Amino acid sequence: MSATTAPVEPAPQGAEGLPSALPRPPGELAELERVWAPPRGWRLVTAVNNTHIGLYYIATALLFFVLAGVLALLMRAQLALPDGTLLGPQVYNQVFTMHGTVMMFLFAVPVVEAIAVYLLPGMLGARDLPFPRLSAYAFWAYAIGGLAFFGTIFFGASPDGGWFMYPPLSGTEQSPGLGADWWLLGIGFIEISAIAGAIELIVGILFTRAPGMTLGRMPVFAWAMLVVALMIVFAFPAIIAGTMLLELERAFDWPFFIAARGGDPLLWQHLFWFFGHPEVYIISLPAAGLVSMMVPALARTPLVGYRAVVAGLVGVGALSFTVWAHHMFTAGLGAFAKTLVSAASLAIALPTALQVFAWLATLARGRLVMRTASLFVLGFLFIFVLGGLTGVMVAVLPFDAQVHDTYFIVAHLHYVLIGGLVFPMFAALYHWTPLVNGHAFSERVGRWVFGLMFVGFNVAFFPMHIAGLEGMPRRVYTYAGDAGWTLWNLLSTAGAAVFAAGIALFFVDAIRTWRRDGQEHDNPWRAGTLEWLPNGNYGTRSIPQVEGREPLWERPSLAAEVPAGAHWLPGAVLGRRETLVTTPRLARPSHLIVLTGDSAWPVLAGVGTAGFFLLLTVKWVVPATLFGLLAIAATLSWVWRTDRPPVAERVEVATGRFVPVGAFGRRSHAWWATAILVVVDLTIFASLLFAHLHLSMRAEVCPPPGAALPRDGAVWTAFALFALGSLALAFAANTRRKVAATATAWPLGSRVRASSGIAVALVAMSAATFALLAAQQAAGLAPARDAWSASVGALVAWQVFHAVVLALMATYLLARVWSGCLTDRSRATLDATALFWHGVTLQGLLGLAVVQWLPGWLG
């Protein structure tokens, strides 16, 4: 027997292995509905399944879309005529900054994850994503913190340095108030929420697909979200590192970006745009995935070039990380670097073009049904292609040098973002709204909505190209009457008003539609994908066996078989919320997992997280600490109740087909979630290392005068202690590994061995951290003196933070060992802690090597 999981019986390759002709036991459906029944009344806030959290997410993201739109209308009213007086310069800068921040951080990224949370389980044939409470936590942290952050606009406390927050404008000298701190700490919960959502999506897409849904049969939207989630894992850490460094500068005067003390303002731009440019594609790739799902349904024909479209998604995701300096062509980079980035910026158009040509070919091969969703898809194609063409223009170095700080870039940005996200999003709302309550939006009203939005958008933003070519700079709150820009600004303001009227009309129809009594949805577009099967809070009655990319077209009988319970997992076999886990590549049944149910703990954890960051912004340290402790306590409470021994070893998920309950080690979804978290953590650390190396290379002398390298003796001591701690944790994690997996509590000897390893690891990590601090002090490093010392201090502080986290994790593990919760079949927390511990150890060793020996090697 494997030390990882019990053996799995071979899964059927087709539907012939399923009990399609057998009647289901009486009461099975009623039990399934009881298990998945949502809470009622005020307890709806404790709901965690995707059908509720997804809708909460979408509604909140749309609210922020409207709020940011109101700010945009204020700006357009200010700029409609010369010498406007509606908004003063300070208020305008706050409105301008909040508009961009809310659109990019509180609407664009959350809405694509929200749509994925709602749609993906249905598309994949899963009951739900594997971490429902993680999705709920991500939502509540985002919603509570986002609304509080937006509220600063009513008190004049909003940031005013632009949504990109370039130093030195965002430093304490130019922005002495709390506005910049609200931006830096106030969006911390957004970064956490986005990463939590990305972990949920990666694990869910790879491990909870319906049997038979191989990677080659996976819906394009699932491919798009997999690529996007991986991009979030590698892109968001850069902005997390950047915001930490800038907040350390503002709070403690560590001069990372102050040139007079060895800092470099361009360091912020590198970190910000390494996140910021991939974010453009993090926003647009899900929209492209939605279009790839809608076009075949609306044209009644399979997508042309499926593999080319998937290759295009992967290509765009990979190339997006090579073009961050696209935004820095005028920042003084070397000619060679600019040429490489320019070439990459041009090359990224090729995989994008693959998708556009595939959509056009599909429309040409099929027969397009002209619905409102079709109109928004066609409008998206027109606007996005035009935005892509201007993107090619600004990738040309001489042209970009002329228009970089003009309204031409504003126009290009909105054609790409609104054309690339908002129009596909509205198409998706019209296309998939019948899934919400069985009712579709009005087609007659929808055509008016599209007309107003399409005309209004182009009237609003196309004239900005001309104003920019005529020299109108970005980020100005007014202009003189003789500048020659009045006509273009007046047109833009009129177009914005028409565009807003279209959105207002949409919400009137949406409220009317969503308030209607629910009914069973049908398949109005005759689409071929699984989300259109009859479903409930539990997803589909049984999990279908998939035999192609368009399952409902290739096997029409699925629409009757699945609701009859004739496929996989037709009921709640353990009397709990469950879903089937399949292998990542071929989607063969692996095991059953029990999903977490509705709970208030994610809500409390979200409240604690948002409160910690927001209160820390206003320097209320004690209340912030209390909210942080609330977040930790709530998280530990929900985790404590989930990692328990399974109530059965194996269960029957189809007639004659048995799979194990749960898994551990590398087959566990919890292990993979931790692995992704370790990658995120290491990427943040890599960003901090990059900052240290960048500042080292900028220094005339490294280390700078007055600073010194830590002593070799202390460094070797820390090296040895880090290694010892990791080895001790590895020893603890391998306790009883060679014993057949059982659900019984460990005997006394195993508990003592595991506890000894955990205790030694904790002591070694604490001693290594102390050695690091002692070495820093002995070297005379003063982070407030120069940027190089500050970068070393940031690396040490990062390690100290992790030591505190590991101490908490070790204490938690010891509690589980001696409470009897840790068994061979319920060891996810031990395996996850060991994996995370090894990642922290690797960070400590790399940091020591880079700081201590790299300058000597380079010298």
C-alpha positions in Angstrom: 0.0 0.0 0.0 1.3 3.5 -0.9 2.3 5.8 1.9 0.4 8.5 0.2 -3.0 7.2 -0.4 -4.9 3.9 -0.8 -4.9 2.3 -4.3 -7.6 3.6 -6.7 -9.6 1.4 -8.9 -9.2 2.1 -12.7 -11.8 4.7 -13.8 -14.0 4.0 -16.8 -12.9 5.7 -20.0 -16.4 6.2 -21.2 -19.9 6.2 -19.8 -20.2 2.5 -20.1 -18.9 2.0 -16.5 -21.7 4.1 -15.1 -25.1 2.9 -13.7 -27.0 4.9 -16.4 -29.9 2.3 -16.5 -30.4 1.8 -12.8 -32.9 3.7 -10.6 -31.6 5.8 -7.7 -32.5 5.0 -4.1 -35.5 6.8 -2.7 -34.7 10.0 -0.8 -31.2 10.4 -2.3 -32.0 13.7 -3.9 -33.7 15.0 -0.9 -30.7 14.2 1.3 -28.4 15.9 -1.3 -30.6 19.0 -1.2 -30.6 19.0 2.6 -26.8 18.8 2.9 -26.3 21.6 0.4 -29.2 23.8 1.6 -28.1 27.4 2.1 -28.6 29.2 5.4 -31.6 31.5 5.7 -32.2 35.1 6.8 -29.2 37.0 8.2 -27.2 33.7 8.3 -26.8 34.1 4.5 -23.6 36.0 5.3 -22.1 32.7 6.5 -22.8 30.9 3.1 -19.6 29.6 1.5 -20.6 27.7 -1.6 -19.9 29.2 -5.0 -23.5 29.9 -6.0 -23.7 32.5 -3.1 -20.1 33.8 -2.8 -19.8 34.2 -6.6 -22.9 36.3 -6.7 -21.8 38.4 -3.7 -18.5 38.9 -5.4 -20.0 40.0 -8.7 -22.5 42.3 -7.1 -19.7 44.0 -5.0 -17.4 44.3 -7.9 -20.2 46.0 -10.0 -20.8 48.4 -7.1 -17.2 49.5 -7.2 -17.5 49.8 -11.0 -20.4 52.2 -10.5 -18.6 54.2 -7.8 -15.4 54.5 -9.9 -17.6 55.5 -12.8 -19.1 58.3 -10.8 -15.6 59.6 -10.1 -14.9 59.5 -13.8 -17.9 61.6 -14.5 -16.7 64.2 -12.0 -13.4 64.3 -13.8 -15.1 64.7 -17.2 -17.3 67.4 -15.9 -14.2 69.3 -14.6 -12.5 69.0 -18.0 -15.5 69.6 -20.2 -14.5 73.3 -20.7 -11.4 75.3 -20.1 -10.5 76.7 -16.7 -13.0 74.4 -14.9 -13.7 75.2 -11.3 -15.9 72.2 -10.2 -12.9 70.4 -8.6 -9.9 72.1 -7.2 -6.4 70.6 -7.9 -6.1 68.7 -4.6 -9.6 67.2 -4.8 -9.1 66.4 -8.5 -5.9 64.5 -7.7 -7.8 62.5 -5.1 -10.6 61.8 -7.5 -8.2 60.8 -10.3 -6.2 58.5 -8.0 -9.3 56.9 -6.5 -10.9 56.3 -9.9 -7.8 54.5 -11.2 -7.2 52.6 -7.9 -10.9 51.4 -7.6 -11.1 50.4 -11.2 -7.9 48.4 -11.2 -7.8 47.0 -7.7 -11.4 46.9 -6.5 -13.2 46.2 -9.8 -11.1 44.7 -12.6 -9.2 41.9 -10.9 -12.0 41.0 -8.4 -14.7 40.8 -11.0 -12.8 38.2 -13.1 -12.2 36.1 -10.1 -15.8 36.6 -9.1 -17.2 35.3 -12.4 -14.8 32.4 -12.2 -15.9 31.5 -8.7 -19.5 31.5 -9.9 -19.2 29.8 -13.3 -16.2 27.4 -13.0 -17.7 24.7 -10.8 -20.5 24.3 -13.3 -18.2 24.3 -16.3 -15.9 21.8 -14.7 -18.8 19.5 -13.5 -17.7 19.9 -9.8 -19.9 20.4 -6.8 -17.8 23.4 -5.7 -14.2 24.6 -5.7 -12.0 22.7 -3.1 -11.7 25.5 -0.5 -15.1 27.2 -0.2 -14.2 28.9 3.0 -11.1 30.4 1.4 -13.3 31.9 -1.3 -15.6 33.3 1.4 -12.7 34.7 3.3 -11.3 36.3 0.2 -14.6 37.9 -0.6 -15.3 39.4 2.9 -11.8 40.8 3.3 -12.2 42.4 -0.1 -15.7 43.8 0.4 -15.2 45.2 3.9 -11.8 46.6 3.3 -12.7 48.0 -0.1 -15.8 49.9 1.1 -13.8 51.3 4.0 -11.0 52.4 1.6 -13.5 54.0 -0.7 -15.0 55.9 2.2 -11.8 58.0 2.6 -12.9 60.1 -0.4 -15.7 61.6 1.7 -13.2 62.8 4.4 -10.6 64.2 2.1 -8.1 61.5 3.2 -7.8 59.7 -0.1 -4.4 59.2 -1.8 -3.6 61.9 -4.4 -0.4 60.6 -6.1 -2.0 58.7 -8.9 -3.0 55.0 -8.9 0.6 54.2 -9.7 2.0 56.0 -6.7 5.3 57.0 -8.1 8.0 58.2 -5.6 9.0 60.8 -4.8 5.5 62.2 -5.2 4.2 59.5 -2.8 7.0 60.1 -0.3 6.5 61.9 3.0 7.9 65.1 1.7 5.4 65.4 -1.2 2.5 63.5 0.4 2.8 64.1 4.2 -0.7 63.0 5.1 -2.2 59.6 5.4 -3.5 59.4 1.8 -0.5 57.5 0.5 -0.7 55.2 3.5 -4.3 54.4 2.8 -3.2 53.3 -0.7 -0.2 51.3 0.5 -1.8 49.5 3.5 -5.4 49.9 2.4 -5.1 47.7 -0.6 -3.2 45.0 1.3 -6.4 43.1 1.7 -6.9 43.2 -2.1 -3.6 41.6 -2.7 -4.3 38.9 -0.1 -7.8 38.4 -1.5 -6.5 38.0 -5.1 -3.8 35.5 -4.1 -6.3 33.5 -2.0 -8.6 33.4 -5.0 -5.8 32.4 -7.3 -4.8 29.4 -5.1 -8.5 28.3 -5.0 -8.8 28.5 -8.8 -5.5 26.7 -9.6 -6.2 23.7 -7.3 -9.9 23.6 -8.3 -9.2 23.6 -12.1 -6.5 21.0 -11.9 -8.1 18.6 -9.4 -11.9 18.9 -9.5 -12.8 18.5 -13.1 -15.4 16.0 -14.1 -14.1 12.5 -15.0 -13.0 12.4 -18.6 -12.4 16.1 -18.8 -8.8 15.9 -19.8 -6.7 19.1 -20.2 -7.4 18.8 -24.0 -11.2 18.9 -23.3 -11.2 21.6 -20.6 -13.3 24.7 -21.4 -11.3 27.7 -22.7 -12.5 29.8 -19.8 -10.9 27.3 -17.4 -7.7 27.5 -19.4 -7.8 31.3 -19.2 -8.4 31.4 -15.5 -5.6 28.8 -14.9 -3.2 31.0 -16.8 -4.4 34.1 -15.0 -4.2 32.5 -11.6 -0.6 31.5 -12.3 0.1 35.1 -13.4 -1.3 36.4 -10.1 1.0 34.1 -8.2 4.1 35.6 -9.9 2.9 39.2 -10.5 1.2 40.2 -7.3 4.2 39.5 -5.1 6.1 42.3 -6.8 3.5 44.9 -5.8 3.4 43.4 -2.3 7.1 43.9 -2.0 6.9 47.4 -3.4 4.2 48.5 -1.1 6.0 47.1 1.9 9.2 49.0 1.0 7.4 52.3 0.4 5.5 52.0 3.6 8.7 51.2 5.5 10.1 54.4 4.0 7.1 56.5 5.0 6.8 55.0 8.5 10.4 54.5 9.5 12.4 56.7 7.1 14.1 53.7 5.4 15.2 55.5 2.2 14.6 52.9 -0.5 13.5 55.5 -3.0 15.3 58.6 -1.8 18.1 59.3 -4.2 20.0 61.6 -1.8 20.6 58.6 0.5 21.3 55.9 -2.0 17.8 55.1 -3.0 16.3 55.0 -6.5 12.8 56.1 -7.4 13.0 53.8 -10.5 13.1 50.8 -8.2 9.4 51.4 -7.5 8.6 51.6 -11.2 10.3 48.2 -11.8 8.4 46.5 -9.0 5.1 48.2 -9.8 5.1 47.5 -13.5 6.3 44.0 -13.1 2.9 43.7 -11.5 1.1 46.4 -13.5 1.7 45.2 -17.1 0.8 41.6 -16.5 -2.3 42.9 -14.7 -3.6 44.2 -18.0 -3.6 40.7 -19.2 -4.8 39.3 -15.9 -7.9 41.5 -16.6 -8.2 40.8 -20.4 -7.4 37.0 -20.6 -10.5 35.9 -18.6 -12.6 38.2 -20.8 -11.1 36.5 -23.8 -11.9 33.1 -22.3 -15.5 34.1 -21.8 -15.7 35.3 -25.4 -14.2 31.9 -26.5 -17.1 30.2 -24.6 -19.9 32.6 -25.9 -18.9 32.7 -29.6 -19.4 28.9 -30.2 -22.8 29.0 -28.4 -24.0 32.1 -30.2 -22.7 30.8 -33.6 -23.9 27.2 -33.0 -20.6 25.7 -33.9 -17.5 24.5 -32.1 -14.6 26.9 -31.6 -12.2 27.0 -34.5 -8.6 26.4 -33.5 -9.1 25.3 -29.9 -5.5 24.4 -29.4 -4.3 27.6 -31.0 -6.6 29.7 -28.7 -5.2 27.8 -25.6 -1.6 28.3 -27.0 -2.4 32.0 -27.4 -3.6 32.3 -23.8 -0.4 30.7 -22.5 1.7 32.8 -24.9 0.2 36.0 -23.7 0.6 35.1 -20.1 4.2 34.2 -20.5 5.1 37.2 -22.7 3.3 39.7 -20.4 6.2 39.3 -17.8 8.8 40.4 -20.4 7.2 43.8 -21.2 7.0 45.5 -17.8 9.4 48.2 -18.9 7.0 49.0 -21.7 5.8 51.7 -19.3 9.3 53.0 -18.6 10.6 53.9 -22.1 11.0 57.5 -21.1 12.4 56.7 -17.6 16.1 56.6 -18.8 16.6 52.9 -19.4 19.5 51.9 -21.7 19.0 51.6 -25.4 19.5 47.8 -25.4 16.9 47.2 -22.7 14.4 49.4 -24.4 14.9 47.7 -27.7 14.3 44.2 -26.2 11.1 45.4 -24.4 9.9 47.1 -27.5 10.4 43.9 -29.5 8.5 41.9 -26.8 5.7 44.4 -26.8 5.3 43.9 -30.5 5.6 40.1 -30.2 2.7 39.9 -27.7 0.3 40.9 -30.4 0.8 37.5 -32.2 -0.7 35.2 -29.6 -3.5 37.7 -29.1 -4.1 37.7 -32.9 -4.5 33.9 -32.8 -7.5 34.3 -30.6 -9.1 37.0 -32.6 -8.7 35.1 -35.9 -10.2 32.0 -34.2 -13.3 34.0 -33.1 -13.7 35.4 -36.5 -13.3 32.0 -38.2 -15.9 30.5 -35.8 -18.4 33.3 -36.5 -17.8 32.8 -40.3 -18.3 29.0 -40.1 -21.4 29.2 -37.9 -24.6 31.2 -38.0 -24.5 34.0 -35.4 -27.7 34.4 -33.5 -28.0 38.2 -33.0 -28.7 38.6 -29.4 -27.6 41.4 -27.0 -24.7 39.2 -25.9 -23.7 38.9 -29.6 -23.7 42.7 -30.0 -21.4 43.1 -27.0 -19.1 40.5 -28.4 -18.9 42.3 -31.7 -18.4 45.6 -30.0 -15.6 44.0 -28.0 -13.9 42.8 -31.1 -14.0 46.3 -32.7 -12.8 48.2 -29.6 -10.2 45.7 -28.4 -8.6 45.4 -31.9 -8.4 49.2 -32.1 -6.9 49.3 -28.6 -4.4 46.6 -29.7 -3.4 48.7 -32.7 -2.6 51.7 -30.6 -0.7 49.4 -28.3 1.5 48.4 -31.2 2.0 52.1 -31.9 3.2 52.9 -28.4 5.5 49.9 -28.5 7.5 51.8 -31.1 10.1 53.8 -29.2 10.2 57.1 -31.1 6.4 57.3 -31.1 6.1 56.5 -27.4 8.6 59.2 -26.6 6.2 61.7 -28.1 2.9 60.6 -26.6 3.9 58.9 -23.4 2.6 61.5 -21.0 -0.3 62.6 -23.2 -4.0 61.8 -23.4 -3.2 59.4 -26.3 -2.1 56.9 -23.6 -5.3 57.5 -21.6 -7.3 56.7 -24.7 -5.2 53.6 -25.4 -5.5 52.4 -21.8 -9.3 52.7 -21.8 -9.7 51.0 -25.2 -7.7 48.1 -24.0 -9.3 47.8 -20.5 -12.9 48.8 -21.2 -12.9 47.1 -24.6 -11.0 44.1 -23.2 -13.0 43.6 -20.0 -16.2 45.7 -19.7 -17.8 44.8 -23.0 -17.1 41.0 -22.6 -18.3 41.3 -19.0 -21.6 42.8 -20.1 -21.8 40.1 -22.9 -21.3 37.5 -20.2 -23.9 39.0 -17.9 -26.5 38.8 -20.7 -25.3 35.3 -21.7 -25.2 33.6 -18.2 -27.8 35.5 -16.2 -30.4 32.8 -16.8 -28.3 30.6 -14.5 -29.0 33.0 -11.6 -32.8 32.7 -11.3 -33.9 31.2 -14.6 -34.8 34.6 -16.2 -32.9 36.4 -19.0 -32.5 40.2 -19.4 -34.9 42.0 -21.8 -33.5 41.8 -25.4 -35.3 45.1 -26.3 -33.7 47.0 -23.4 -30.4 45.2 -24.0 -30.1 46.6 -27.5 -30.5 50.1 -26.1 -28.0 49.4 -23.4 -25.5 48.2 -26.0 -26.1 51.2 -28.4 -25.7 53.8 -25.6 -22.6 52.1 -24.3 -20.9 51.5 -27.7 -21.6 55.0 -29.1 -20.9 56.7 -25.8 -17.6 54.9 -25.3 -16.2 55.7 -28.7 -17.4 59.3 -28.5 -15.8 59.6 -25.0 -12.4 58.0 -25.7 -11.6 58.3 -29.4 -11.3 62.1 -29.2 -8.7 61.6 -26.5 -6.3 60.2 -29.1 -6.5 63.5 -31.0 -6.2 65.6 -27.9 -3.1 63.6 -27.0 -1.6 64.0 -30.4 -2.2 67.8 -30.1 -0.2 67.8 -26.9 -2.8 67.6 -24.0 -0.8 66.1 -21.0 -2.2 63.5 -18.7 -3.0 64.2 -15.0 -4.0 67.9 -15.4 -7.1 69.2 -13.7 -7.7 72.1 -16.1 -6.3 73.7 -19.3 -6.3 77.1 -20.9 -8.9 78.0 -23.5 -6.4 78.8 -26.2 -4.8 75.3 -26.1 -7.1 74.0 -28.8 -8.4 71.0 -26.8 -11.9 72.3 -25.9 -13.8 70.5 -28.7 -12.2 67.1 -27.9 -12.8 67.4 -24.2 -16.4 68.5 -24.7 -17.0 65.5 -27.0 -15.4 63.2 -24.4 -17.6 64.5 -21.6 -20.7 64.1 -23.7 -19.7 60.6 -24.7 -19.1 59.7 -21.0 -22.6 60.9 -20.2 -24.1 58.7 -22.9 -22.0 55.7 -21.8 -23.1 56.2 -18.2 -26.8 56.4 -19.4 -26.3 52.9 -21.0 -24.9 51.5 -17.7 -27.7 53.1 -15.7 -30.3 51.5 -18.0 -28.6 48.1 -17.7 -28.9 48.3 -13.9 -32.6 49.2 -14.1 -33.2 46.1 -16.1 -30.9 44.0 -14.0 -32.7 44.9 -10.8 -36.0 44.1 -12.5 -34.8 40.7 -13.7 -33.0 39.6 -10.5 -35.9 40.5 -8.3 -38.2 38.0 -10.1 -39.0 34.7 -8.5 -36.6 32.0 -9.3 -37.4 29.2 -11.7 -35.5 26.3 -13.3 -33.2 27.6 -16.0 -33.1 26.0 -19.4 -30.4 26.3 -22.1 -31.6 29.3 -24.1 -28.5 29.5 -26.3 -28.3 25.7 -26.8 -24.7 25.8 -25.6 -22.6 22.7 -25.4 -20.9 23.1 -22.0 -21.8 21.7 -18.6 -22.9 24.8 -16.7 -26.2 24.6 -18.7 -27.1 21.3 -17.1 -30.0 21.5 -14.6 -28.4 22.3 -11.2 -28.9 23.6 -7.7 -26.7 24.7 -4.8 -24.9 21.4 -5.1 -24.1 21.9 -8.7 -25.5 19.0 -10.8 -27.3 16.0 -9.3 -24.5 13.7 -10.5 -21.1 14.6 -11.8 -21.1 13.8 -15.6 -18.7 11.6 -17.5 -17.2 13.9 -20.2 -16.3 12.6 -23.6 -15.5 15.8 -25.6 -15.1 19.5 -25.5 -18.8 20.3 -26.0 -20.4 17.5 -23.8 -24.0 18.6 -24.3 -23.6 18.6 -28.1 -21.7 15.3 -28.3 -24.0 13.5 -25.8 -27.4 15.2 -25.7 -28.7 12.6 -23.3 -26.6 14.1 -20.5 -29.4 16.7 -20.0 -31.6 13.8 -18.8 -29.0 11.4 -17.4 -27.2 13.8 -15.0 -30.4 15.1 -13.3 -31.5 11.5 -12.9 -28.4 10.7 -10.9 -27.0 8.3 -13.6 -23.4 9.4 -13.4 -20.7 9.9 -10.7 -21.5 10.8 -7.1 -25.3 11.1 -7.4 -25.9 11.8 -3.7 -24.2 12.8 -0.5 -22.6 9.4 0.2 -21.2 10.5 3.6 -24.1 12.9 4.5 -21.8 15.9 3.9 -20.8 18.3 1.2 -18.5 16.3 -1.1 -16.9 16.4 -4.5 -14.9 14.1 -6.6 -11.1 14.7 -7.1 -9.6 13.7 -10.4 -6.1 13.5 -11.7 -4.7 16.7 -13.2 -4.0 15.6 -16.7 -6.4 12.8 -17.6 -9.1 13.6 -15.1 -9.4 10.0 -13.8 -11.2 9.6 -10.5 -8.7 9.8 -7.6 -10.6 10.2 -4.3 -13.5 11.9 -2.6 -13.0 15.1 -0.5 -15.4 16.5 2.1 -15.9 20.2 1.5 -16.3 22.7 4.3 -19.8 23.9 5.1 -21.3 27.3 5.9 -19.5 29.1 8.7 -19.1 32.5 10.3 -15.3 32.0 10.7 -14.4 33.3 7.2 -16.5 36.4 7.8 -14.7 37.1 11.1 -11.3 36.4 9.5 -12.2 38.8 6.7 -13.3 41.5 9.2 -10.0 40.9 11.1 -7.8 41.2 8.0 -9.5 44.3 6.7 -9.5 45.9 10.2 -5.8 45.1 10.7 -4.7 46.9 7.5 -7.1 49.8 7.8 -6.4 50.6 11.5 -2.7 50.2 11.0 -3.0 52.9 8.3 -4.2 55.5 10.9 -1.6 54.3 13.4 -4.1 52.8 15.8 -1.6 50.0 16.6 -3.5 48.4 19.6 -6.9 48.1 17.8 -5.1 46.9 14.6 -3.3 44.2 16.7 -6.6 43.1 18.1 -8.2 42.8 14.7 -5.1 40.9 13.5 -5.5 38.5 16.4 -9.1 38.1 15.5 -8.1 37.1 11.9 -5.6 34.6 13.2 -8.0 33.1 15.7 -10.8 32.8 13.2 -8.6 31.2 10.6 -7.2 28.7 13.1 -10.7 27.9 14.3 -12.0 27.0 10.8 -8.8 25.0 10.0 -9.0 23.1 13.3 -12.4 21.7 12.4 -11.5 20.7 8.8 -8.4 18.6 9.1 -10.0 15.6 10.7 -9.8 11.8 10.0 -12.3 10.7 7.3 -15.4 9.0 8.6 -15.0 6.2 6.0 -12.0 4.7 4.2 -13.6 4.1 0.8 -17.0 4.9 -0.7 -19.0 3.9 -3.8 -19.3 6.8 -6.2 -20.9 4.9 -9.0 -22.2 1.3 -9.1 -19.2 -0.9 -8.6 -16.7 2.0 -8.5 -15.0 2.8 -5.2 -12.5 5.5 -4.3 -10.7 6.5 -1.1 -12.0 9.3 1.1 -9.4 12.0 1.3 -5.7 11.9 0.5 -2.5 13.1 2.1 1.0 14.0 1.0 1.4 15.1 -2.6 -2.1 13.8 -3.7 -3.8 16.2 -1.3 -5.3 19.4 -2.5 -4.1 21.0 0.7 -0.5 20.1 -0.1 -0.7 21.7 -3.5 -2.4 24.8 -2.1 0.5 25.2 0.3 3.0 24.6 -2.5 1.5 27.5 -4.4 1.6 29.7 -1.3 5.3 28.9 -0.9 5.9 30.0 -4.5 4.1 33.3 -3.7 6.2 33.7 -0.6 9.4 33.0 -2.4 8.4 35.4 -5.2 7.9 38.2 -2.7 11.3 37.3 -1.2 12.8 37.4 -4.8 11.4 40.9 -5.3 13.1 42.0 -2.0 16.3 40.4 -3.2 15.9 42.3 -6.5 15.5 45.5 -4.6 18.7 44.8 -2.6 20.7 44.0 -5.8 19.3 47.0 -7.7 20.3 49.4 -4.9 23.7 47.6 -4.6 24.4 48.2 -8.3 23.3 51.8 -8.0 25.6 52.5 -5.2 29.0 54.1 -6.0 30.6 51.9 -3.3 29.0 48.7 -2.1 28.6 48.5 0.9 28.4 52.2 1.2 30.6 54.1 3.6 29.5 53.6 7.2 27.9 50.2 6.4 29.6 46.8 6.7 28.8 43.2 5.9 27.7 40.9 8.7 30.4 38.8 10.3 31.2 35.4 8.8 30.9 33.7 12.1 27.4 34.9 12.8 26.4 34.1 9.2 27.7 30.5 9.4 25.9 30.1 12.7 22.6 31.3 11.2 23.2 29.0 8.2 23.6 26.0 10.4 20.6 26.8 12.6 18.3 27.3 9.6 19.4 23.9 8.2 18.9 22.3 11.6 15.4 23.6 11.9 14.4 22.4 8.5 15.9 18.9 9.1 14.1 18.7 12.4 10.7 19.6 10.8 11.4 17.0 8.0 12.0 14.4 10.8 8.7 15.3 12.4 6.8 15.2 9.1 8.1 11.7 8.3 6.8 10.3 11.6 5.0 7.0 10.8 5.4 7.6 7.0 6.2 3.9 6.4 3.2 2.6 8.4 0.0 1.8 6.6 -2.3 4.8 6.6 -4.9 4.6 9.4 -7.4 7.0 10.9 -6.4 6.2 14.5 -4.5 8.6 16.7 -0.8 8.2 17.0 0.6 6.2 19.9 2.7 7.9 22.5 6.0 7.1 20.9 5.0 8.7 17.6 3.7 11.8 19.4 6.9 12.2 21.3 9.0 11.8 18.1 6.9 14.3 16.2 6.8 16.8 19.1 10.6 16.5 19.6 11.1 17.4 15.9 8.7 20.3 16.0 10.3 21.7 19.2 13.8 21.4 17.9 12.8 23.1 14.6 11.2 25.9 16.6 14.2 26.5 18.8 16.6 26.3 15.8 14.5 28.8 13.8 14.3 31.2 16.8 18.0 31.0 17.3 18.8 31.5 13.6 16.6 34.6 13.6 18.3 35.9 16.7 21.7 35.3 15.1 20.5 37.3 12.1 19.5 40.3 14.2 22.8 40.1 16.2 24.9 40.0 13.0 23.0 43.0 11.6 23.6 45.0 14.8 27.3 43.9 15.0 27.8 45.1 11.4 26.5 48.6 12.4 23.8 48.6 9.8 21.4 51.5 10.3 18.4 51.2 7.9 17.5 54.8 8.2 21.0 55.9 7.2 21.3 54.6 3.6 19.2 52.6 1.1 21.7 49.6 1.0 21.4 49.1 4.8 17.7 49.5 4.5 17.5 46.8 1.9 19.4 44.4 4.3 17.1 45.5 7.1 14.1 44.6 4.9 15.4 41.1 4.2 16.1 40.6 8.0 12.6 41.9 8.9 11.0 39.6 6.3 12.8 36.6 8.0 11.8 37.8 11.5 8.2 38.0 10.3 8.4 34.4 9.1 9.9 33.3 12.3 6.9 34.6 14.2 4.5 32.9 11.7 6.4 29.6 12.0 6.3 29.8 15.8 2.5 30.1 15.6 2.4 27.2 13.2 4.6 25.0 15.4 2.5 25.8 18.5 -0.6 24.9 16.5 1.0 21.6 15.4 1.9 20.6 18.9 -1.7 21.2 20.0 -2.9 18.9 17.3 -0.4 16.2 18.1 -1.4 16.0 21.8 -5.1 16.5 21.1 -5.1 13.3 19.0 -6.2 15.1 15.9 -3.0 14.2 14.0 -3.3 10.8 12.3 -1.8 9.1 9.3 -4.9 10.0 7.3 -5.3 13.5 8.7 -1.9 15.1 8.5 -2.5 18.0 6.1 -1.4 20.6 8.6 1.8 18.8 9.4 2.7 18.2 5.7 1.8 21.8 4.9 3.8 23.2 7.8 6.8 21.2 6.8 6.6 22.4 3.2 6.2 26.0 4.3 9.1 25.7 6.8 11.4 24.4 4.1 10.5 27.4 1.9 11.3 29.8 4.8 14.6 28.1 5.4 15.5 28.4 1.7 14.7 32.1 1.9 17.0 32.5 4.9 19.9 30.7 3.3 19.5 32.6 0.0 19.3 35.9 1.8 22.5 35.2 3.8 24.4 34.1 0.7 23.4 37.2 -1.4 24.1 39.8 1.3 27.3 38.2 2.6 29.1 36.7 -0.3 27.7 38.1 -3.6 29.4 41.5 -3.3 32.8 39.6 -2.9 32.1 37.3 -5.8 31.1 40.3 -8.0 34.1 42.3 -6.8 
